[in-house]
Amino acid sequence: MMALALAEAQRGLGRTSPNPPVGCVIVQPGAGGAEVVGRGFHPRAGEPHAEVFALRDAGEQAHGATAYVTLEPCSHYGRTPPCADALIAAGVARVVVAAGDPNPQVNGQGIAKLRAAGIPVQTGVLEAEALRQQAGFRSRILRGRPHVIYKYAMTLDGKVAALDAAGGSEANGAVTGPAARARVMGWRNECDAIAVGVGTALTDDPLLTTRGVPEGRDPRPVIFDRQGRLPLTARALQPRNGEGAVVVTAPGTDAAALAAAGVTVLPADSLEEALCGLADLGVSTLLLEGGPTLASAFAAAGLIDEVRAFIAPKLLGAGLPPLAAPLRQMAGAQPLNVYSVEQLGQDILIQGLMG
């Protein structure tokens, strides 16, 4: 049942910031087993939370039921009333929570309120899965910056792109197959923003949009361009979802033309300062799709939180590695706590959290 609640929460990914994605299912015992009588998820900030939608769906059948919630029900008045109060008023008999809420306004108080009302609360069910799903929200609350996901695809011999005859620029051509590329589009739909470096923006002129996802949305483009080299004609600067692109520059860089064109200019002395600035703009999850130079800078600063790496069964020979400045000693390698390995078409996807 908690897996169903997590599936509900998944429907809100990329749309709820600065709030977390949350799902809820209301379950009644039945002669043939448990029956789901209500479902709900939080669609976006300012709208009711998952518990409210699930209780509305369940109606009177919520009385005496068990509510499965992916995040501790809130206990305070914000844009909406407390969800803990709604569960109590509906007469639920039991609440199962995947993970506690790190928000200081909640942080155990929602569970305490339910228990004070005589409602048993069980916690920690599918907690690891819930923590990964809520990683962006938790990173913004606890660290003041987005959760950074480094996505890349490489050949079996560790190359992310070929070199052209000039020996420097990336040649066109996808490393992975259609199934892997479709998965990436799904990730773009679920992330608040997508980041590339100015080198990638100048070489490939990418749109950085979501394609082929039903009712998909485009992440907010973020281009790291310390010297202000990006032209106003760059396709990534096109407005989307009512938001303009963000260009991260060095302080003092002349970016007046970008600002006049509706681009948000974010001066920053460091990558960490830039991430904090993105959090202030409402970015909780950042999909890092830049080339080896930008990825290496993030890795060196310890700012990569999660890795999603595709390995294609191809041998390329000469080419670009995922990181521009790889370590020379295995002892310095950064460990990855792998939580998923799967095959998509001919490609292998490895996902893990930085240790």
N, C-alpha and C positions, 0 to 999 in steps of 0.2 A: 504493500500500500504506500509506503514511503517512496518507492521507485515511481509510482504513479504521480505522487506529489512533485517529485523532482522533474518529471516529464512536463507537468503543468508549468512549473517555474521556468523551464527551458524556453517556453513560448514568449517570455518577456525579456530574454537576454538581448542586450544592446539597446533597450528601450526605456529602462527604468531609472537610469542614473539621474541624480545621485543616490536614489534608493536602491536596495538590493533586489535581485530577482527572487520571488517567493512563490511557492505553489502550495495548495492545500486540497485535501480530499476529505470528505465526511463519509464515514462508513457505519452502517448499521449491521448488527448480526442478523443472519437469516437462517432458515431451515436448511438451505443448500449451501451455507457458508456466508462469509461476509459480503455485503452488497454496498457498492459505492452509490450514495444518494446525492452527493454534491461535489462539484469540482470548481476550482477557481485559481487564478494567478493574478499577480500584480502587473497590469499592462504598462503603466508609466507613472512618473511622479505626479502627485496631485489627484490621482484617481484612487478609488478604494483599494485596500490591500486584499491579498489572496483570500484571507479568511472570510472577509465580507462577501466576496463573490461566491465562495463555496457555500456559505450559510444561506445566501439568497437562493442558490440552486437547490439546496436541500429542503428549504422551507421547514415545515413542522417536523419533518423526519430528522432534523438535527437534534431534537430532544432525545437524550439517552444514547447518542451516537459517540463514536470516537473520531476526533479530528487529528489528521496527520498533517503536520506543517513543517516545511523545510527550514524555517527560521523561527526562533523564539517570538511569539506574538508580542507586539508592542504594548507598552503600558502607559503611554503618555499621549497627550493631545498634540498633534502636529497639524498637517494639512487635513488629516482625517482623525476621527476618534480612536481610542485604544482598541485594538483587536482582542486583547484579553477580556475586556468588558463585553464585547460582542459575543464571544464564546460562552461566557458565563450567563449572559442574558438568554442565549439560545438553549441553555440547559444541556450542553454536551456533558457526557459522563466521564470522558477521559480524553487527554490530549497527548499525542506523541510528537516530539520535536526532534528534528535532525541535528540542529546546531544552535548554540546560544548566540545572542546578538551582541557584538562588541560595542555598539553605540552606547556611550555613557548614559544616555537618556533611558536606556532599556537595561541591558547588561544584567540579566537575572531577575529584574523586577517583574517582567511579564510572567515568568514561571512562578515567582513567589505569589503574585496576585491570584493566579489560577489555583494554586495549592491552598491559599488562605480561604478561597471560596469552596474548598472541599473537593476540588477536581484533581484526581491523580494525574501526574505528569511524568512521562517517561522520556528520557533524553538520549542522544547519541546514536539514534538509529540511522544508518547510512551517513554517518557524520562526515567521513572522508569525502564522499561524493558531493555532499552539500557544501563543504568548505571549498572545494575546487570550483563549484558553480558560483559561489559567492565571493570568489577571490578578489574581484575588482572592488566591490563594496568594502571588503575587509581591509584591503590595502589602503584605500583612501581614508578610512576611519583610523586605522592603527598607525599608518606611516605617512599619511598626507600626500600620497602619490598614487598613480595608477598601477595596476598589475600589468606587467610587461610580458607579452607572449612573443617569443622569437620563433618565427616560422621560416623554414627554408626547405629546399629540395636539392638533393645532390645525387650524383652518379655513384655507382658502387665503389669507384676509386676516389671519392671525396671531392668532386668538383661541382660547383653550383652553376657554372656557365663556361662556355667555350671562349677562346680568344680568336679574334679575327686575324687576318694576315698582318695587320699593323702591330699586333702583339699587346694591345692594351684594352680596347673596348670590348664590351660584351656582345657576342653575336646573338641574333634572334633565334628562337627555338625553345620549346618547353622541355624541361627535364623529365617531368612526370606525364602520366596519361590522363584521360578525361575524368576518371573516378576521383583521382587525387585532386585535380583542379576544381572539381565540383565541391569537394569537402572544404577547400580553402574559401570558396564563395560562401559556404555556410558559416565559416568562422567570421568572415567580414560582416555578415549580417548580424552576428551576435556581439561584435565588439563596438565600443563607442568610437574609437578612432584607429586609423591605420597610418603608420609612419614609414617614410623612406628618406634617404639622404638626397642632397641636391645632385649628386653624381647620377643616381638612378633616375631622378626626375628629368635631368638634362638629356641623358642617353636614351631612355625609353619613352619619355613623355607619357607616363601611365595615367589612366583615368582614376584608378584606385576605387572603382565602384563594385557593387555586388551585382552579379549577373546569374540568371538561371535559377534563382531562389524564389518560389511563390511568395508574394507579399513581402519580398525582401526589402531591406533598407540599406543605404550606403553609409559606411562609417565616415567620420569626419577626417579629411586628409590632414596630415601633419608632415611638413617638409622641413628637415633640418638643413639650414642654409646660412651658415655663419657670416658669409661675405656678401650676401644679397645678390647672388648670381641668377636667381630664378626669374625668367621673363614672365610678364603678365599674361602671355599667351599660353602658359603651361596648362594642360588639360586638367590637372589635379586641382587647380584653383577655381574651377567652376563650382558655384554654390550648390548645396544639396541639403535636403531635409530642413531648409530654413536656416542652415548654419554655413558660414564661410570656412574656407581652409585656414589652417594655422601655419605660419612660417616662423620657425625658431631661428633667431639671429643672435649674433654677438651684440652686446650693448654698444650703442654708438653707430651701428650700421644704418645707412640711409635706406629706409624702407617706406618712405612717404608715399611712393607710387602704389605699393602693395596695400597700404592702409586705405588709400583713397579708393582703391578698387574693391573694398569690402573684405579684404583679407585681415585676419587677426594676427598682428605681429607680436611675437612673444620674445623679448630680449632675455637672454639668460647667459650667465657666466659658466654654467656647468650643465651636464645632462640632468643631474638631480634637481637643480633649480628649474630646469625646463619641465620636468615631470611634475613638480609641485605646482607650477603654473598651469599645466594641463588639468590637474585635479581641480584647481580653482575654476576652470572653464567647464567643469562637469564631466571630465573624462575619467572613468573608473577602470576601463580595460583598454590597453593599447596593443594593437597587433603590429609587431615590428617586422616589416617586409623589406627593409633596406638591404643593400649589398654588404659585402664583407667589411668595408670601412666603417660604416655606422654600427654594424653588429659587433665589431671588435671593440669599438668605443664603449658600447653598453656593457659588454662582457667584462672589459677591464675595470669599469666602474662598479661592477657587481650589481647591475641594475636589470639583469634578465631574471625573471621569476619562473618562467615556464618555457619549455622547448617543445615544439612540434616539428619533427624532422621527417621528411620523406626520403627514402632511399630507392632510387630507380635502378633496375638491373641492366645498367649500361656501363661501358668502359670508355672514358673520354681521353685519357692521357693528359696532355697539357690543358690547363684551365684554371679557373679561380676557385680557391677553397672557401668554405663558409666563413672563416675568420681570416682577416688580412694578416694578422700577426700571431700565428699559432705558437703555442708553447713548445719548447724543445725538450722538456723533461716530463715524463709521465707523472711524477710526483706532484706537479703543479696543476694537473688536470682538475677541472671543476666537476664534481660528481652530480649525476642526475638520478633522482628517485623516480624510476619509470612506473607509471600507473596504467599504461596501455600500449600494446603492440598488436597491430592488425594489418591485414593485406587488403589493398584497394586496387583491383585490377592486377597489374604486374608489380605495383609499387608497395613498399613496406612503410608504414607509418609508426613512428616511435614517439610517444608523448610522456613527458615527465616534468617534475618540479625540481628546481635547482636545490641541491642539498645544502 
